Amino acid sequence: MSKSKKKIQAIRGMNDILPEQTPSWQYLENSFQKVVQSYGYSEIRFPILEQTQLFKRSIGEVTDIVEKEMYSFDDRNGANLTLRPEGTAGCVRAADQHGLLYNQHQRLWYQGPMFRHERPQKGRYRQFHQFGAEAFGMAGPDIDAEVIQLSATLWQELGLTEYLVLEINNIGSADDRKNYGAALTSYLETREKELDDDARNRMHSNPMRVLDSKNPLVQDALKDAPLLTDFVNQGSVSHYRQLQGLLDGLGIAYIENSRLVRGLDYYNNCVFEWTTDSLGAQGAVCGGGRYDGLVEQIGGKPTLAAGFAIGEERLVLMLDSLEKIPPSELQTIDIFVLVVGDTLAAEGLQLSRQIRARYPDLGVLNHCGGGKYNSQLKRAFASGARLAIILESEPGAEEPLKNVKIRRLDDSGESITLELADSVGKIAEFLQNS
């Protein structure tokens, strides 16, 4: 007697999205696409797999993502490949490779799965999904303001504006951050006993990452640390002040957060995050800024750039918990076609096709697989449909079906029998009164 095989389960942190969950995702994705297209952004699609070196160059080798979280492996030809942990680097690589960037203005958007091997938690998984919007070739600060305005427009579209806070900071140039990093390291050395192991490891290799520590003891040790704003060059300061003026003019409220540095090494000048506490602990749902050196960093020509990325999972949680999905966006069945008898399958499918062609906005579910009338009627009620159209042949009948019954699926149970040829035209009248 053979043993039953163990069921294969999904990989931890890589979740299935079930039919009852997909309407929220579709609403979010459709809203994002509507907003970015209204701003003149065009979609770009690029592979899930890239050369590992792309992310080491762009994100930074001394980052949690590259050191701990990337899914990297050697393929059969010995090439080291990585499942993309974020979208900006792949977008830049694709746009540069196909000649879309140099001496051009480009506004691009993308969406899709990303992968990081981190501890799964609410709204944060090993396979997760991101939207991104990236703008190339513009010096700003007007383009900085536009990408922030675009994200603010999305929150308005989704009804989430009151639940999100914009935080901004000026992190200056790479040279500014190098000088600041040296000062920060010197400070951290004086407080080394108060740091955890991760902070001690970071304080020499990438001291600005210490600022992101979630350890309260480390944060206490940072209270008197030097501020990056004191090291930023005057050109960057001027750019940042102009951006603030543009945001003020647009009526976009913000908080200045001098500790905000973002987790990716390619940013410069203005960086921003949209955070929320509606899911419990405060967390970012969107982050971005300028990254003027990234294109050159991965081998392209110097190109000005700004953009942001949005995590879909946390937004879906917000939309669901705050009940922001409009009922009209949920998948609905309006008409359930019952096919009673073994000889009417073709007629049922043909009638359903005619209804869909006549009423393209209606959801029509055609029963398949046979079954008795009562069991099909139960399924019709369970589907949430408003009307049932019943095709039923008499036992032993040899003539083609002539009549069908239209029944309301409500307490009235009202029904009418019509000729098959007339039934499609009467549906609208029945629905208006249901």
Secondary structure, 3 states (H helix, E strand, C coil): CCCCCCCCCCCCCCCCCCCCCHHHHHHHHHHHHHHHHHCCCEECCCCCEEEHHHHHHHHCCCCHHHHHHCEEEECCCCCEEEECCCCHHHHHHHHHHCCCCCCCCEEEEEEEEEECCCCCECCECCEEEEEEEEEECCCCCHHHHHHHHHHHHHHHHHCCHHHCEEEEEECCCHHHHHHHHHHHHHHHHHCHHHCCHHHHHHHHHCHHHHHHCCCHHHHHHCCCCCCHHHHCCHHHHHHHHHHHHHHHHHCCCCEECCCCCCCCCCCEEEEEEEEECCCCCCEEEEEEEECCCHHHHCCCCCCCEEEEEEEHHHHHHHHHHCCCCCHHHCCCCCEEEEEECCCCHHHHHHHHHHHHHHCCCCCEEECCCCCCHHHHHHHHHHCCCCEEEEEECCCCCCCCCCEEEEEECCCCCCEEEEEHHHHHHHHHHHHHCC
